[in-house]
Amino acid sequence: MLKVFLVDDDTSILNSFRRLLQYYRKQFDFSFFNNGNEVLASDILPDVLITDAMMPGLSGMDLIRLLKERVPGLVTIILSGEVGASFPDELGIDFFLEKPCDVEDIIDILEKYEA
């Protein structure tokens, strides 16, 4: 089962994702985190990282950079409320979704990587 980490410092957004994605728990193994440091402290490594771009402390971009060193082949989806946001090419971000995004857009991406 695909291990998916979802990271956002906005508790209301994180709780919305938790509620909306519960219907897909038989298909994907979701874990939710309030910040990047929680992710780095986890004993589990994800197959897919969905992260907010701008968070206090460790940004989503920094988190992607650090996790890609530990998880070769990590699929990354970055979320941003900034219209037209751009990110450095060397990060190798696989997908960009504008906030607020439709959960179906996330599921469509995840289904491409299901084993």
RAKAMO-V621082 format. One record per pair of residues at least 12 apart in sequence whose C-alpha atoms are under 6 Angstrom apart, sorted by sequence separation. I is the first residue (numbers start at 1). J is the second residue. D is the distance in Angstrom with one decimal. If there is no record, write none. Layout:
i=I j=J d=D
i=I j=J d=D
This chain:
i=76 j=93 d=5.4
i=77 j=94 d=6.0
i=81 j=98 d=5.6
i=76 j=94 d=5.2
i=77 j=95 d=4.6
i=78 j=96 d=5.0
i=79 j=97 d=5.0
i=80 j=98 d=5.1
i=81 j=99 d=4.6
i=77 j=96 d=5.7
i=79 j=98 d=5.7
i=80 j=99 d=5.4
i=36 j=58 d=5.7
i=4 j=29 d=5.9
i=5 j=30 d=5.9
i=9 j=34 d=4.7
i=53 j=78 d=5.9
i=2 j=28 d=5.3
i=3 j=29 d=4.8
i=4 j=30 d=4.8
i=5 j=31 d=4.9
i=6 j=32 d=4.9
i=7 j=33 d=4.8
i=8 j=34 d=5.3
i=9 j=35 d=5.6
i=48 j=74 d=5.8
i=52 j=78 d=5.8
i=53 j=79 d=5.8
i=1 j=28 d=5.8
i=2 j=29 d=5.9
i=5 j=32 d=5.9
i=7 j=34 d=5.7
i=36 j=63 d=5.9
i=47 j=74 d=5.4
i=48 j=75 d=4.6
i=49 j=76 d=4.9
i=50 j=77 d=4.6
i=51 j=78 d=5.1
i=52 j=79 d=4.7
i=53 j=80 d=5.5
i=48 j=76 d=5.8
i=50 j=78 d=5.8
i=51 j=79 d=5.9
i=52 j=80 d=5.9
i=5 j=46 d=6.0
i=4 j=46 d=5.6
i=3 j=46 d=5.0
i=3 j=47 d=5.2
i=4 j=48 d=4.8
i=5 j=49 d=5.0
i=6 j=50 d=4.7
i=7 j=51 d=4.6
i=8 j=52 d=5.2
i=4 j=49 d=6.0
i=6 j=51 d=5.8
